[in-house]
Amino acid sequence: MQSSDNTVLITGGSSGIGLSLAKQFHGHNNRVIITGRDAGRLASAAHQLPGIHTFRSDLSNPANLDELYHYLQDTHPGLNILINNAGVQYNYDLATADHSGEIVAETNINLLSPLLLTSRLLPQLIACPAAAVVFVSSALYIAPKRSAPVYCATKSAVHTFAKALRYQLEGTPVKVFDIIPPLVDTAMTAGRSSGKMHPDLLATTFFRRFLRDEEEQHIGKSNHLKWLSRLSPALAERIMKNG
């Protein structure tokens, strides 16, 4: 992939990993559009990155995908990179209460919205000379943790979808990338264990490999977990079970 002159959409781009990815692409002379639910965070991101485009959208509601799709068609017809980054994680015990609301929100944001948005935008991406779909999955597809079963399930599904979509798009201009990060220092992981990767380092590492067309990227400790799971799957599962 080329480093500049792309038009890039990043969902969940107003904070955390998404904002760091936005900084990386913005710094290499790309047109960047970010989505997010919080108007204040979007405004802050726009202040940090002059010229960035923002669109407020709550991807927990699939109906908002229509609004986002039509906005992109009307204002950014040259879009050639889609980064499905938006995600949430709720920790709960399914045996203790009814968690239907959390289950629906996690599934919509983490899984349904990236699948639907990718499907809607693929005809446009395929028509580009060079294009990419990027997913942010999780090393938890390798070994899940007890406290977040729905999050682990959705991210495992995203990883599998990215691989299958890559097979489908062989021979087209569209490359399919999967960022498989370790524990990253974001608001979602506040209060958890030390040793977290800074999101800027994750974005820098991804971008370097993106330019080399490395489509499946286990970054940092997620790469260690991948190799550990090959040597001793039971040990990897014991380590990850309690997060």
VOBA-1610 file (N, C-alpha, C; in pm, whole numbers, padded with zeros to 5 digits, always signed):
BEGIN
Met+00084-00119+00000Met+00000+00000+00000Met+00088+00125+00000Gln+00036+00233-00057Gln+00111+00359-00059Gln+00085+00436+00069Ser+00180+00520+00106Ser+00173+00589+00235Ser+00086+00713+00233Ser+00065+00774+00117Ser-00004+00903+00109Ser-00108+00903-00002Asp-00184+01013-00007Asp-00287+01033-00110Asp-00398+00929-00106Asn-00425+00876+00011Asn-00539+00788+00031Asn-00653+00866+00096Thr-00773+00813+00084Thr-00887+00864+00159Thr-00930+00753+00254Val-00922+00782+00385Val-00928+00678+00488Val-01044+00706+00583Leu-01128+00607+00604Leu-01232+00614+00708Leu-01190+00529+00826Ile-01193+00588+00947Ile-01160+00515+01069Ile-01279+00523+01163Thr-01345+00410+01189Thr-01454+00411+01285Thr-01396+00411+01426Gly-01464+00478+01518Gly-01410+00490+01653Gly-01278+00563+01654Gly-01267+00667+01571Gly-01139+00734+01552Gly-01113+00854+01640Ser-01200+00880+01739Ser-01183+01000+01819Ser-01100+00979+01945Ser-01061+00856+01974Ser-00980+00828+02094Ser-00911+00693+02078Gly-00818+00664+02168Gly-00755+00534+02174Gly-00683+00493+02047Ile-00696+00367+02010Ile-00628+00315+01892Ile-00671+00390+01767Gly-00799+00420+01756Gly-00849+00490+01638Gly-00787+00626+01618Leu-00773+00702+01724Leu-00712+00834+01714Leu-00564+00822+01677Ser-00495+00724+01733Ser-00354+00704+01698Ser-00339+00665+01551Leu-00430+00584+01500Leu-00428+00551+01357Leu-00456+00675+01273Ala-00549+00757+01319Ala-00579+00881+01247Ala-00456+00972+01241Lys-00384+00983+01351Lys-00262+01064+01354Lys-00161+01011+01252Gln-00148+00880+01245Gln-00050+00820+01156Gln-00083+00850+01010Phe-00207+00829+00971Phe-00245+00854+00832Phe-00246+01004+00801His-00293+01084+00894His-00295+01230+00875His-00153+01283+00856Gly-00060+01229+00931Gly+00079+01275+00924Gly+00149+01237+00795His+00088+01148+00717His+00147+01107+00589His+00065+01160+00470Asn-00003+01272+00493Asn-00073+01342+00383Asn-00183+01259+00320Asn-00269+01203+00406Asn-00389+01135+00360Asn-00512+01214+00404Arg-00620+01199+00331Arg-00748+01256+00375Arg-00809+01156+00472Val-00839+01202+00594Val-00884+01112+00700Val-01023+01154+00748Ile-01113+01056+00757Ile-01247+01076+00814Ile-01257+00986+00936Ile-01304+01041+01047Ile-01323+00959+01167Ile-01468+00966+01212Thr-01515+00857+01271Thr-01647+00854+01332Thr-01631+00833+01482Gly-01737+00867+01554Gly-01741+00846+01697Gly-01876+00888+01751Arg-01905+00847+01874Arg-02034+00881+01935Arg-02030+01013+02010Asp-01911+01053+02055Asp-01896+01168+02144Asp-01856+01291+02064Ala-01945+01391+02058Ala-01917+01512+01980Ala-01796+01587+02035Gly-01779+01586+02166Gly-01666+01656+02226Gly-01533+01593+02187Arg-01528+01462+02187Arg-01404+01393+02146Arg-01375+01414+01998Leu-01480+01415+01916Leu-01460+01441+01773Leu-01403+01581+01752Ala-01457+01678+01826Ala-01407+01815+01814Ala-01262+01825+01860Ser-01228+01754+01968Ser-01091+01754+02017Ser-00996+01694+01914Ala-01038+01584+01851Ala-00955+01522+01748Ala-00935+01615+01630Ala-01042+01686+01590Ala-01032+01780+01479Ala-00938+01896+01511His-00935+01934+01639His-00843+02041+01681His-00698+01993+01676Gln-00675+01868+01716Gln-00539+01812+01713Gln-00488+01790+01571Leu-00580+01756+01480Leu-00543+01717+01344Leu-00615+01807+01245Pro-00563+01925+01220Pro-00631+02019+01131Pro-00658+01958+00993Gly-00779+01977+00945Gly-00816+01926+00814Gly-00883+01790+00817Ile-00885+01727+00935Ile-00950+01597+00945Ile-01102+01616+00933His-01170+01514+00884His-01316+01519+00870His-01378+01431+00978Thr-01487+01477+01038Thr-01552+01402+01145Thr-01699+01377+01110Phe-01750+01265+01158Phe-01891+01232+01139Phe-01939+01160+01264Arg-02037+01219+01330Arg-02088+01159+01454Arg-02181+01043+01419Ser-02151+00927+01475Ser-02229+00807+01443Ser-02219+00707+01557Asp-02333+00652+01597Asp-02339+00550+01701Asp-02358+00415+01634Leu-02252+00337+01623Leu-02258+00211+01551Leu-02324+00100+01630Ser-02369+00129+01754Ser-02450+00030+01824Ser-02589+00021+01763Asn-02624+00122+01681Asn-02752+00125+01610Asn-02725+00102+01462Pro-02755-00017+01410Pro-02724-00046+01270Pro-02786+00054+01172Ala-02896+00119+01211Ala-02960+00215+01122Ala-02867+00333+01091Asn-02774+00363+01183Asn-02682+00474+01160Asn-02582+00444+01049Leu-02568+00317+01013Leu-02478+00283+00903Leu-02527+00342+00771Asp-02659+00351+00755Asp-02713+00411+00633Asp-02671+00557+00622Glu-02680+00630+00733Glu-02641+00771+00733Glu-02494+00786+00700Leu-02411+00702+00760Leu-02268+00708+00735Leu-02237+00673+00590Tyr-02301+00571+00539Tyr-02278+00530+00400Tyr-02312+00642+00302His-02428+00706+00321His-02469+00812+00229His-02379+00936+00243Tyr-02335+00963+00366Tyr-02240+01074+00385Tyr-02112+01048+00307Leu-02061+00927+00313Leu-01938+00894+00241Leu-01958+00903+00090Gln-02072+00855+00041Gln-02098+00862-00103Gln-02107+01005-00152Asp-02166+01092-00068Asp-02187+01231-00108Asp-02061+01316-00097Thr-01978+01288+00003Thr-01867+01380+00033Thr-01728+01320+00012His-01717+01187+00012His-01585+01123-00002His-01591+01006-00100Pro-01628+01033-00225Pro-01641+00923-00322Pro-01509+00856-00354Gly-01396+00918-00318Gly-01266+00858-00345Gly-01214+00769-00234Leu-01301+00736-00137Leu-01259+00650-00026Leu-01196+00520-00076Asn-01075+00491-00029Asn-01012+00365-00070Asn-00956+00283+00046Ile-00967+00335+00170Ile-00924+00256+00286Ile-01032+00266+00395Leu-01079+00151+00438Leu-01175+00142+00548Leu-01107+00075+00666Ile-01108+00142+00781Ile-01050+00084+00903Ile-01162+00064+01004Asn-01198-00062+01026Asn-01303-00099+01122Asn-01241-00112+01260Asn-01241-00001+01333Asn-01173+00002+01463Asn-01268+00007+01582Ala-01386+00065+01565Ala-01477+00086+01679Ala-01502-00044+01753Gly-01496-00037+01886Gly-01518-00157+01965Gly-01546-00123+02110Val-01618-00211+02177Val-01646-00197+02320Val-01627-00332+02386Gln-01596-00328+02515Gln-01583-00452+02593Gln-01652-00432+02726Tyr-01746-00519+02755Tyr-01813-00520+02885Tyr-01777-00649+02957Asn-01743-00637+03082Asn-01709-00754+03162Asn-01826-00787+03254Tyr-01881-00907+03240Tyr-01996-00945+03321Tyr-02006-01097+03326Asp-02079-01142+03427Asp-02102-01286+03447Asp-02244-01316+03397Leu-02256-01393+03293Leu-02386-01420+03232Leu-02480-01495+03327Ala-02426-01560+03428Ala-02510-01639+03519Ala-02574-01554+03628Thr-02531-01427+03642Thr-02578-01348+03756Thr-02697-01258+03725Ala-02720-01225+03599Ala-02827-01131+03565Ala-02853-01138+03415Asp-02955-01066+03372Asp-02986-01055+03229Asp-02898-00945+03170His-02811-00981+03079His-02720-00885+03018His-02752-00865+02870Ser-02879-00872+02836Ser-02920-00862+02696Ser-02874-00733+02631Gly-02883-00622+02705Gly-02843-00493+02649Gly-02696-00489+02612Glu-02612-00539+02703Glu-02469-00541+02674Glu-02436-00634+02558Ile-02505-00748+02553Ile-02478-00844+02446Ile-02512-00783+02310Val-02626-00718+02300Val-02666-00656+02174Val-02568-00545+02134Ala-02531-00460+02231Ala-02440-00348+02200Ala-02304-00399+02155Glu-02247-00495+02228Glu-02116-00549+02189Glu-02121-00614+02052Thr-02226-00690+02027Thr-02236-00760+01899Thr-02254-00661+01784Asn-02339-00560+01804Asn-02360-00460+01699Asn-02233-00382+01668Ile-02165-00333+01771Ile-02049-00247+01750Ile-01928-00328+01703Asn-01901-00439+01769Asn-01778-00514+01741Asn-01786-00600+01615Leu-01905-00649+01583Leu-01916-00747+01476Leu-02010-00705+01364Leu-02135-00676+01397Leu-02233-00650+01292Leu-02199-00525+01211Ser-02162-00417+01278Ser-02137-00292+01205Ser-02016-00303+01111Pro-01903-00362+01152Pro-01793-00374+01056Pro-01826-00464+00938Leu-01903-00572+00962Leu-01939-00659+00852Leu-02030-00587+00753Leu-02131-00517+00805Leu-02225-00447+00718Leu-02158-00332+00644Leu-02076-00255+00716Leu-02010-00141+00653Leu-01914-00188+00544Thr-01841-00295+00572Thr-01751-00350+00471Thr-01829-00395+00348Ser-01939-00465+00370Ser-02020-00513+00259Ser-02073-00398+00174Arg-02118-00291+00240Arg-02173-00176+00166Arg-02066-00105+00084Leu-01945-00098+00137Leu-01840-00019+00072Leu-01753-00098-00025Leu-01766-00230-00025Leu-01678-00311-00110Leu-01688-00276-00259Pro-01807-00254-00316Pro-01810-00219-00458Pro-01726-00095-00490Gln-01731+00005-00401Gln-01651+00125-00421Gln-01503+00095-00407Leu-01466+00014-00310Leu-01325-00017-00287Leu-01267-00099-00403Ile-01344-00195-00452Ile-01297-00279-00562Ile-01272-00197-00687Ala-01345-00085-00703Ala-01329+00000-00820Ala-01204+00087-00814Cys-01136+00090-00699Cys-01016+00172-00683Cys-00893+00098-00737Pro-00791+00171-00782Pro-00667+00105-00827Pro-00599+00027-00715Ala-00606+00080-00591Ala-00551+00013-00474Ala-00638+00048-00354Ala-00676-00052-00276Ala-00766-00029-00165Ala-00737-00126-00052Ala-00793-00096+00066Ala-00771-00183+00181Ala-00890-00178+00275Val-00917-00292+00336Val-01007-00301+00451Val-00922-00347+00568Val-00929-00274+00678Val-00850-00305+00797Val-00945-00336+00912Phe-00922-00445+00980Phe-00998-00481+01099Phe-00906-00476+01220Val-00961-00436+01334Val-00888-00446+01461Val-00955-00559+01538Ser-00889-00673+01545Ser-00946-00785+01619Ser-00879-00793+01756Ser-00836-00910+01798Ser-00778-00924+01932Ser-00707-01057+01943Ala-00602-01059+02024Ala-00533-01185+02051Ala-00621-01281+02132Leu-00734-01231+02181Leu-00825-01318+02255Leu-00894-01421+02166Tyr-00877-01409+02034Tyr-00927-01516+01948Tyr-00843-01643+01970Ile-00721-01627+02018Ile-00632-01741+02042Ile-00673-01814+02169Ala-00696-01737+02275Ala-00733-01794+02405Ala-00820-01691+02476Pro-00949-01720+02496Pro-01040-01621+02555Pro-01021-01607+02705Lys-01079-01499+02758Lys-01075-01480+02902Lys-01216-01494+02961Arg-01220-01533+03085Arg-01345-01565+03155Arg-01440-01445+03161Ser-01386-01326+03184Ser-01470-01211+03220Ser-01541-01145+03103Ala-01505-01177+02979Ala-01563-01106+02865Ala-01598-01202+02752Pro-01692-01294+02774Pro-01720-01396+02673Pro-01773-01340+02542Val-01857-01238+02547Val-01914-01184+02424Val-01809-01106+02345Tyr-01729-01028+02416Tyr-01620-00956+02349Tyr-01526-01055+02279Cys-01487-01160+02350Cys-01397-01260+02291Cys-01462-01325+02169Ala-01591-01354+02178Ala-01660-01418+02066Ala-01666-01326+01945Thr-01696-01199+01967Thr-01707-01107+01853Thr-01572-01084+01788Lys-01467-01070+01868Lys-01335-01046+01810Lys-01282-01171+01739Ser-01315-01289+01791Ser-01278-01412+01720Ser-01347-01417+01584Ala-01474-01375+01582Ala-01549-01374+01456Ala-01490-01274+01358Val-01449-01157+01407Val-01388-01057+01320Val-01260-01112+01257His-01178-01178+01338His-01054-01237+01287His-01082-01339+01177Thr-01180-01426+01200Thr-01215-01527+01101Thr-01274-01464+00975Phe-01358-01364+00994Phe-01417-01294+00879Phe-01309-01229+00794Ala-01212-01165+00859Ala-01104-01099+00784Ala-01028-01200+00699Lys-01001-01317+00755Lys-00927-01419+00680Lys-01009-01469+00562Ala-01137-01497+00585Ala-01222-01547+00477Ala-01243-01441+00368Leu-01259-01315+00409Leu-01274-01208+00312Leu-01148-01192+00229Arg-01032-01209+00292Arg-00905-01203+00219Arg-00903-01308+00108Tyr-00953-01427+00138Tyr-00960-01531+00035Tyr-01052-01489-00079Gln-01168-01430-00044Gln-01265-01391-00146Gln-01211-01282-00238Leu-01128-01195-00182Leu-01083-01078-00258Leu-00949-01099-00328Glu-00898-01221-00326Glu-00777-01249-00402Glu-00802-01217-00550Gly-00709-01148-00611Gly-00725-01110-00751Gly-00795-00977-00772Thr-00836-00911-00662Thr-00894-00777-00670Thr-00791-00676-00618Pro-00817-00546-00633Pro-00723-00445-00579Pro-00731-00429-00427Val-00823-00501-00361Val-00847-00478-00218Val-00767-00576-00133Lys-00684-00521-00045Lys-00611-00602+00053Lys-00686-00598+00185Val-00683-00707+00259Val-00754-00717+00386Val-00653-00735+00498Phe-00647-00635+00586Phe-00552-00634+00697Phe-00624-00664+00828Asp-00556-00733+00917Asp-00609-00764+01050Asp-00504-00724+01152Ile-00535-00622+01232Ile-00448-00581+01342Ile-00486-00664+01463Ile-00391-00738+01516Ile-00415-00824+01632Ile-00328-00770+01746Pro-00380-00675+01822Pro-00296-00606+01920Pro-00284-00682+02052Pro-00185-00645+02131Pro-00180-00690+02269Pro-00272-00600+02352Leu-00260-00605+02484Leu-00334-00512+02569Leu-00279-00372+02544Val-00368-00280+02507Val-00327-00145+02469Val-00378-00046+02574Asp-00300+00055+02601Asp-00333+00154+02705Asp-00437+00252+02653Thr-00564+00218+02671Thr-00675+00303+02629Thr-00775+00314+02744Ala-00878+00394+02724Ala-00982+00408+02827Ala-01049+00274+02856Met-01061+00189+02754Met-01127+00059+02771Met-01049-00033+02865Thr-00917-00015+02875Thr-00835-00103+02958Thr-00790-00035+03088Ala-00850+00079+03121Ala-00811+00151+03242Ala-00827+00062+03365Gly-00725+00066+03453Gly-00730-00011+03576Gly-00684-00155+03563Arg-00648-00197+03441Arg-00602-00334+03423Arg-00451-00342+03438Ser-00395-00457+03411Ser-00255-00484+03443Ser-00159-00390+03373Ser-00038-00385+03423Ser+00067-00301+03364Ser+00122-00369+03239Gly+00217-00304+03175Gly+00278-00361+03056Gly+00196-00342+02931Lys+00105-00244+02932Lys+00021-00219+02815Lys+00097-00139+02709Met+00068-00166+02584Met+00131-00094+02474Met+00063+00041+02453His+00142+00144+02424His+00083+00275+02395His+00019+00269+02256Pro-00100+00328+02240Pro-00167+00319+02110Pro-00087+00382+01996Asp-00005+00484+02025Asp+00077+00544+01919Asp+00180+00444+01866Leu+00236+00363+01958Leu+00333+00261+01915Leu+00263+00155+01831Leu+00144+00117+01872Leu+00068+00019+01793Leu+00044+00073+01652Ala+00001+00200+01642Ala-00030+00258+01512Ala+00095+00270+01425Thr+00207+00308+01485Thr+00332+00319+01410Thr+00376+00183+01357Thr+00364+00081+01442Thr+00402-00055+01401Thr+00313-00104+01289Phe+00182-00083+01305Phe+00089-00123+01199Phe+00121-00053+01068Phe+00143+00078+01072Phe+00161+00153+00948Phe+00286+00106+00873Arg+00391+00079+00946Arg+00514+00030+00883Arg+00488-00103+00811Arg+00414-00192+00875Arg+00383-00321+00814Arg+00277-00307+00704Phe+00189-00211+00719Phe+00087-00181+00618Phe+00153-00145+00485Leu+00259-00067+00491Leu+00330-00028+00370Leu+00400-00147+00305Arg+00426-00252+00384Arg+00488-00373+00331Arg+00384-00479+00293Asp+00256-00442+00303Asp+00146-00532+00270Asp+00141-00656+00358Glu+00178-00642+00485Glu+00164-00752+00581Glu+00020-00753+00630Glu-00057-00847+00583Glu-00202-00837+00605Glu-00248-00889+00741Glu-00183-00990+00796Glu-00219-01038+00930Glu-00108-00999+01026Gln-00138-00909+01120Gln-00034-00849+01203Gln-00056-00879+01352His+00015-00977+01404His+00021-00998+01548His+00128-00903+01602Ile+00088-00811+01685Ile+00180-00705+01730Ile+00211-00721+01878Gly+00339-00704+01913Gly+00381-00709+02053Gly+00351-00843+02117Lys+00293-00840+02236Lys+00271-00963+02313Lys+00170-01055+02247Ser+00088-01004+02155Ser-00004-01094+02086Ser+00074-01194+02000Asn+00190-01153+01950Asn+00274-01245+01875Asn+00333-01352+01966His+00369-01312+02090His+00418-01410+02187His+00310-01513+02218Leu+00186-01465+02234Leu+00076-01556+02266Leu+00051-01652+02150Lys+00062-01602+02027Lys+00042-01689+01911Lys+00141-01806+01913Trp+00268-01774+01939Trp+00369-01881+01939Trp+00354-01971+02060Leu+00319-01914+02175Leu+00297-01997+02294Leu+00182-02095+02271Ser+00077-02048+02204Ser-00039-02135+02181Ser-00004-02251+02088Arg+00095-02230+02001Arg+00139-02339+01913Arg+00224-02441+01989Leu+00303-02390+02085Leu+00389-02480+02162Leu+00311-02552+02271Ser+00220-02477+02336Ser+00144-02536+02446Ser+00008-02467+02455Pro-00090-02516+02381Pro-00223-02454+02385Pro-00282-02448+02526Ala-00262-02552+02604Ala-00319-02556+02740Ala-00259-02448+02828Leu-00129-02425+02815Leu-00063-02319+02894Leu-00115-02183+02852Ala-00127-02159+02723Ala-00179-02031+02675Ala-00319-02005+02730Glu-00402-02107+02731Glu-00538-02090+02781Glu-00539-02064+02931Arg-00453-02132+03007Arg-00448-02108+03151Arg-00404-01965+03180Ile-00308-01914+03105Ile-00260-01778+03127Ile-00368-01675+03097Met-00443-01697+02989Met-00540-01598+02945Met-00675-01611+03014Lys-00703-01724+03072Lys-00835-01751+03128Lys-00885-01641+03221Asn-00797-01594+03307Asn-00837-01492+03405Asn-00788-01353+03365Gly-00752-01339+03237Gly-00718-01207+03186Gly-00581-01161+03225
//
